[in-house]
Amino acid sequence: MTNQPPIDDIPIGGDSIRLGQFLKFAGVLDSGGDVKEAIIDGFVTVNGEVDRRRGRQLQLGDVVSFEGRSVRVRP
C-alpha cells in the first residue's frame, strides 16, 4: 500500500477556474511567474497527468498536485 498525501479541498465559489488562477488562489504557489514556470516545466499535474496549459479550465472535483501537495476543486 502506498502512502499518499492528504488532499485539501479548496472551495472556489463557482463551477470552474483556470489552472494558473487556482494554484495562486489555493496558496500552492505565490506568484504568477512561479505558476507559469512550474506549469511549463511540467511540475504540475491535474488528475494525475502533467498539464502544461496554464489556462486549462478546471472542473469541480479535479485534483491538482505540485511538489507533494494535492488540492481538489470544490464548489
Backbone as JSON Lines, residues from 0, in Angstrom:
{"i":0,"aa":"M","n":[0.84,-1.18,0.0],"ca":[0.0,0.0,0.0],"c":[0.89,1.24,0.0]}
{"i":1,"aa":"T","n":[0.59,2.2,-0.9],"ca":[1.38,3.42,-0.97],"c":[0.81,4.46,-0.04]}
{"i":2,"aa":"N","n":[1.69,5.29,0.47],"ca":[1.3,6.38,1.35],"c":[1.09,7.63,0.52]}
{"i":3,"aa":"Q","n":[-0.15,8.03,0.31],"ca":[-0.44,9.22,-0.48],"c":[-0.73,10.38,0.46]}
{"i":4,"aa":"P","n":[-0.25,11.58,0.1],"ca":[-0.51,12.74,0.95],"c":[-2.0,13.08,0.96]}
{"i":5,"aa":"P","n":[-2.47,13.73,2.01],"ca":[-3.89,14.13,2.05],"c":[-4.19,15.16,0.97]}
{"i":6,"aa":"I","n":[-5.44,15.22,0.59],"ca":[-5.89,16.18,-0.42],"c":[-6.7,17.26,0.29]}
{"i":7,"aa":"D","n":[-6.29,18.52,0.1],"ca":[-7.03,19.64,0.67],"c":[-8.13,20.06,-0.29]}
{"i":8,"aa":"D","n":[-9.34,20.28,0.24],"ca":[-10.44,20.78,-0.58],"c":[-10.43,22.3,-0.56]}
{"i":9,"aa":"I","n":[-10.45,22.91,-1.75],"ca":[-10.43,24.37,-1.89],"c":[-11.72,24.83,-2.57]}
{"i":10,"aa":"P","n":[-12.62,25.47,-1.83],"ca":[-13.85,25.97,-2.45],"c":[-13.56,27.2,-3.32]}
{"i":11,"aa":"I","n":[-14.1,27.19,-4.54],"ca":[-13.82,28.28,-5.47],"c":[-15.01,29.22,-5.66]}
{"i":12,"aa":"G","n":[-16.17,28.85,-5.12],"ca":[-17.33,29.72,-5.23],"c":[-17.95,29.77,-6.61]}
{"i":13,"aa":"G","n":[-17.74,28.75,-7.42],"ca":[-18.3,28.69,-8.76],"c":[-18.13,27.3,-9.34]}
{"i":14,"aa":"D","n":[-18.27,27.19,-10.66],"ca":[-18.21,25.89,-11.31],"c":[-16.85,25.57,-11.92]}
{"i":15,"aa":"S","n":[-16.06,26.59,-12.25],"ca":[-14.77,26.34,-12.89],"c":[-13.81,27.48,-12.59]}
{"i":16,"aa":"I","n":[-12.53,27.17,-12.79],"ca":[-11.45,28.15,-12.58],"c":[-10.28,27.7,-13.44]}
{"i":17,"aa":"R","n":[-9.46,28.61,-13.88],"ca":[-8.29,28.27,-14.69],"c":[-7.17,27.74,-13.79]}
{"i":18,"aa":"L","n":[-6.38,26.84,-14.33],"ca":[-5.32,26.18,-13.57],"c":[-4.38,27.19,-12.91]}
{"i":19,"aa":"G","n":[-3.88,28.16,-13.65],"ca":[-2.97,29.14,-13.1],"c":[-3.58,29.93,-11.96]}
{"i":20,"aa":"Q","n":[-4.84,30.34,-12.13],"ca":[-5.55,31.08,-11.08],"c":[-5.72,30.22,-9.84]}
{"i":21,"aa":"F","n":[-6.05,28.96,-10.05],"ca":[-6.32,28.06,-8.93],"c":[-5.06,27.83,-8.1]}
{"i":22,"aa":"L","n":[-3.91,27.67,-8.73],"ca":[-2.68,27.44,-8.0],"c":[-2.36,28.62,-7.08]}
{"i":23,"aa":"K","n":[-2.61,29.83,-7.53],"ca":[-2.39,31.0,-6.68],"c":[-3.48,31.11,-5.61]}
{"i":24,"aa":"F","n":[-4.73,30.92,-6.0],"ca":[-5.87,31.03,-5.09],"c":[-5.75,30.03,-3.93]}
{"i":25,"aa":"A","n":[-5.3,28.81,-4.24],"ca":[-5.17,27.76,-3.23],"c":[-3.92,27.94,-2.37]}
{"i":26,"aa":"G","n":[-3.04,28.87,-2.74],"ca":[-1.82,29.11,-1.99],"c":[-0.73,28.09,-2.26]}
{"i":27,"aa":"V","n":[-0.86,27.36,-3.36],"ca":[0.16,26.37,-3.73],"c":[1.42,27.09,-4.2]}
{"i":28,"aa":"L","n":[1.25,28.15,-4.97],"ca":[2.36,28.99,-5.43],"c":[1.98,30.45,-5.18]}
{"i":29,"aa":"D","n":[3.0,31.29,-4.99],"ca":[2.76,32.67,-4.59],"c":[2.55,33.66,-5.73]}
{"i":30,"aa":"S","n":[3.27,33.48,-6.83],"ca":[3.21,34.49,-7.89],"c":[2.85,33.87,-9.23]}
{"i":31,"aa":"G","n":[2.36,34.74,-10.12],"ca":[2.04,34.29,-11.47],"c":[3.25,33.76,-12.21]}
{"i":32,"aa":"G","n":[4.42,34.37,-11.95],"ca":[5.66,33.91,-12.58],"c":[6.02,32.5,-12.14]}
{"i":33,"aa":"D","n":[5.86,32.23,-10.83],"ca":[6.14,30.89,-10.31],"c":[5.17,29.87,-10.91]}
{"i":34,"aa":"V","n":[3.9,30.26,-11.01],"ca":[2.88,29.38,-11.58],"c":[3.24,29.04,-13.02]}
{"i":35,"aa":"K","n":[3.53,30.06,-13.81],"ca":[3.86,29.87,-15.22],"c":[5.04,28.92,-15.38]}
{"i":36,"aa":"E","n":[6.1,29.14,-14.61],"ca":[7.3,28.31,-14.7],"c":[7.02,26.86,-14.3]}
{"i":37,"aa":"A","n":[6.3,26.66,-13.21],"ca":[6.01,25.31,-12.73],"c":[5.18,24.53,-13.74]}
{"i":38,"aa":"I","n":[4.2,25.21,-14.35],"ca":[3.33,24.54,-15.33],"c":[4.11,24.21,-16.6]}
{"i":39,"aa":"I","n":[4.84,25.18,-17.13],"ca":[5.6,24.97,-18.37],"c":[6.64,23.87,-18.2]}
{"i":40,"aa":"D","n":[7.28,23.83,-17.01],"ca":[8.31,22.83,-16.75],"c":[7.75,21.44,-16.46]}
{"i":41,"aa":"G","n":[6.41,21.31,-16.4],"ca":[5.78,20.0,-16.23],"c":[5.75,19.49,-14.8]}
{"i":42,"aa":"F","n":[5.82,20.42,-13.83],"ca":[5.81,20.01,-12.42],"c":[4.41,19.94,-11.82]}
{"i":43,"aa":"V","n":[3.39,20.35,-12.58],"ca":[2.02,20.38,-12.09],"c":[1.22,19.27,-12.78]}
{"i":44,"aa":"T","n":[0.47,18.51,-11.97],"ca":[-0.41,17.5,-12.56],"c":[-1.86,17.83,-12.24]}
{"i":45,"aa":"V","n":[-2.73,17.44,-13.16],"ca":[-4.17,17.55,-12.96],"c":[-4.74,16.15,-13.11]}
{"i":46,"aa":"N","n":[-5.36,15.66,-12.06],"ca":[-5.91,14.3,-12.03],"c":[-4.85,13.27,-12.41]}
{"i":47,"aa":"G","n":[-3.61,13.49,-11.93],"ca":[-2.53,12.53,-12.13],"c":[-1.76,12.64,-13.42]}
{"i":48,"aa":"E","n":[-2.12,13.59,-14.28],"ca":[-1.43,13.75,-15.56],"c":[-0.85,15.16,-15.68]}
{"i":49,"aa":"V","n":[0.37,15.24,-16.2],"ca":[1.01,16.55,-16.41],"c":[0.17,17.35,-17.4]}
{"i":50,"aa":"D","n":[-0.06,18.61,-17.05],"ca":[-0.78,19.51,-17.95],"c":[0.0,20.82,-18.02]}
{"i":51,"aa":"R","n":[0.42,21.21,-19.2],"ca":[1.25,22.4,-19.39],"c":[0.43,23.6,-19.87]}
{"i":52,"aa":"R","n":[-0.87,23.57,-19.66],"ca":[-1.75,24.67,-20.09],"c":[-2.19,25.48,-18.87]}
{"i":53,"aa":"R","n":[-1.6,26.64,-18.71],"ca":[-1.93,27.5,-17.57],"c":[-3.41,27.91,-17.6]}
{"i":54,"aa":"G","n":[-3.98,28.01,-18.79],"ca":[-5.37,28.42,-18.94],"c":[-6.37,27.29,-18.94]}
{"i":55,"aa":"R","n":[-5.93,26.08,-18.65],"ca":[-6.84,24.94,-18.62],"c":[-7.98,25.21,-17.64]}
{"i":56,"aa":"Q","n":[-9.2,24.94,-18.08],"ca":[-10.36,25.11,-17.21],"c":[-10.49,23.89,-16.3]}
{"i":57,"aa":"L","n":[-10.39,24.12,-15.01],"ca":[-10.59,23.04,-14.05],"c":[-12.07,22.94,-13.74]}
{"i":58,"aa":"Q","n":[-12.51,21.74,-13.47],"ca":[-13.91,21.49,-13.12],"c":[-13.97,21.04,-11.66]}
{"i":59,"aa":"L","n":[-15.15,21.1,-11.08],"ca":[-15.33,20.65,-9.71],"c":[-14.87,19.19,-9.59]}
{"i":60,"aa":"G","n":[-14.1,18.9,-8.56],"ca":[-13.61,17.55,-8.33],"c":[-12.22,17.29,-8.88]}
{"i":61,"aa":"D","n":[-11.71,18.17,-9.76],"ca":[-10.35,17.98,-10.29],"c":[-9.34,18.1,-9.14]}
{"i":62,"aa":"V","n":[-8.29,17.27,-9.21],"ca":[-7.23,17.3,-8.21],"c":[-5.94,17.79,-8.87]}
{"i":63,"aa":"V","n":[-5.38,18.86,-8.31],"ca":[-4.16,19.48,-8.82],"c":[-3.04,19.2,-7.82]}
{"i":64,"aa":"S","n":[-1.89,18.74,-8.33],"ca":[-0.76,18.41,-7.46],"c":[0.5,19.13,-7.89]}
{"i":65,"aa":"F","n":[1.3,19.53,-6.88],"ca":[2.59,20.17,-7.11],"c":[3.46,19.91,-5.9]}
{"i":66,"aa":"E","n":[4.63,19.34,-6.13],"ca":[5.62,19.08,-5.09],"c":[5.03,18.4,-3.85]}
{"i":67,"aa":"G","n":[4.27,17.35,-4.06],"ca":[3.74,16.56,-2.96],"c":[2.48,17.09,-2.31]}
{"i":68,"aa":"R","n":[2.02,18.24,-2.74],"ca":[0.76,18.8,-2.21],"c":[-0.33,18.64,-3.24]}
{"i":69,"aa":"S","n":[-1.49,18.15,-2.8],"ca":[-2.63,17.98,-3.68],"c":[-3.82,18.76,-3.16]}
{"i":70,"aa":"V","n":[-4.48,19.45,-4.09],"ca":[-5.66,20.24,-3.75],"c":[-6.78,19.91,-4.73]}
{"i":71,"aa":"R","n":[-8.02,19.84,-4.2],"ca":[-9.16,19.47,-5.03],"c":[-10.09,20.68,-5.17]}
{"i":72,"aa":"V","n":[-10.61,20.89,-6.37],"ca":[-11.53,21.98,-6.66],"c":[-12.9,21.61,-6.1]}
{"i":73,"aa":"R","n":[-13.42,22.49,-5.26],"ca":[-14.75,22.31,-4.65],"c":[-15.62,23.54,-4.9]}
{"i":74,"aa":"P","n":[-16.94,23.34,-4.89],"ca":[-17.85,24.49,-5.11],"c":[-17.84,25.46,-3.94]}
